[in-house]
Amino acid sequence: MAQSVKLSDDVMATVRREADLHSRSVAGQITHWLRLGRAIEQSGAYDHKRLTDALEGRLDTVELREEEAIAWLDAFTEKMSAPSATEKTFFAKRRKLGLGVGLDKAGNLVHAAGSDAVE
């Protein structure tokens, strides 16, 4: 059964470009990359458990092999690029209490909801 998945515009632009280059459909390109990613994760050069342990702080990143370190950095950057549910709840509570909720682009503390605060 087919299902929809939301992907960012930049990811979709990359998918479309690569799909055209390799004469694949968009779905075919995503499926191809999914299979490649899974094969890499299951290969001997890449240990998904070690990467997960590093992301959860149970393994020091200096112990990762080069391929694992690259994957860890990508996953870490992705994870840090958006607030977690806990962080969203924390800042919603601060907004409700009228407390500082972040910094504006100039680095000034922001107290109001609906602002340009960088959380």
Beta strands, then each sheet from edge to edge (+ up, - down):
strand 1: 102-103
strand 2: 109-110
sheet 1: 1+ 2-
end
